[in-house]
Amino acid sequence: METLFIPTETDIKRWVKEAVREYLAEHATAQTKADDEQNLFNRKEIAKFLRVSLVTLTDWMKRGLPSHKQGGRIYFDKKEVLDYIKEKKMRQCGVGSKLHHLRQEIA
């Protein structure tokens, strides 16, 4: 003879909470990765965003503009670049006037 299990309201609530936690854990990680990818720019995209040439961008990278290398390619995190500009490190490099439009956007 088989025993029949009848779940209580508490059991059902616990199961739903566990299912929601699992779903959020799986999908929150995927969403975070998607958000990170949206904020990553390649050299051409960040140069266009900053309104500078690729030569100027390369010079700024040599002077400390934050960048990341992945699979032989260079990527820029938008937030890191904007923070770098906000800290006025670019002014130390002697290129302050070229970033006037970005300072207004950040402020």
C-alpha positions in Angstrom: 0.0 0.0 0.0 1.3 3.4 -1.0 1.4 6.4 1.3 -0.3 9.4 0.0 1.5 12.7 0.6 -0.7 15.8 0.8 1.3 19.0 0.8 0.5 21.7 3.3 0.3 25.4 2.5 3.8 25.8 4.0 5.2 23.1 1.7 3.8 24.8 -1.4 5.1 28.2 -0.3 8.6 26.7 0.3 8.6 25.0 -3.1 7.6 28.2 -4.9 10.3 30.2 -3.1 12.9 27.7 -4.0 11.8 27.7 -7.6 11.9 31.5 -7.8 15.3 31.6 -6.2 16.7 29.1 -8.7 15.1 31.0 -11.6 16.5 34.3 -10.4 20.0 32.9 -9.8 20.1 31.5 -13.3 18.7 34.5 -15.1 20.2 37.3 -13.0 23.7 36.0 -14.0 22.7 36.0 -17.7 21.3 39.5 -17.5 24.4 40.8 -15.8 26.6 39.3 -18.5 24.3 40.9 -21.2 24.5 44.3 -19.4 28.3 44.0 -19.3 28.5 43.2 -23.0 26.4 46.3 -23.8 28.8 48.5 -22.0 31.9 47.1 -23.8 33.1 49.0 -26.8 35.8 48.0 -29.3 38.4 50.6 -30.5 36.3 52.0 -33.3 33.2 52.3 -31.1 34.9 54.0 -28.2 36.8 56.4 -30.6 33.5 57.4 -32.1 31.9 57.8 -28.7 34.9 60.0 -27.6 35.0 61.8 -31.0 38.7 61.1 -31.5 40.8 59.3 -34.1 42.1 55.8 -33.6 45.6 57.3 -33.4 44.6 59.6 -30.6 42.9 56.7 -28.8 46.0 54.6 -29.0 48.0 57.5 -27.6 45.5 57.8 -24.7 45.8 54.1 -24.1 49.6 54.5 -23.7 48.9 57.3 -21.2 46.6 55.1 -19.1 43.1 55.0 -20.6 41.6 51.8 -19.1 41.3 49.0 -21.7 41.0 45.2 -21.6 42.5 42.6 -24.0 40.4 39.5 -24.8 41.2 37.0 -27.5 43.7 39.4 -29.2 41.2 42.3 -29.2 41.0 45.4 -27.2 37.8 46.4 -25.4 36.8 49.4 -23.3 34.3 49.4 -20.4 32.2 52.5 -20.8 31.9 53.1 -17.1 35.7 52.8 -16.6 36.4 55.2 -19.4 33.9 57.8 -18.1 35.2 57.5 -14.6 38.7 58.0 -15.9 37.6 61.2 -17.7 35.7 62.3 -14.7 38.8 62.1 -12.6 40.3 64.6 -15.0 43.3 62.4 -15.8 42.8 63.3 -19.4 43.5 66.9 -18.6 47.0 65.8 -17.3 47.6 64.4 -20.8 46.9 67.8 -22.4 43.8 66.8 -24.2 41.2 68.6 -22.1 39.5 70.7 -24.9 38.7 67.6 -27.0 36.6 66.1 -24.2 34.5 69.2 -23.5 31.3 67.5 -24.8 31.8 64.5 -22.5 32.4 66.5 -19.4 29.0 68.2 -20.0 27.4 64.8 -20.5 28.8 63.4 -17.3 28.0 66.4 -15.1 
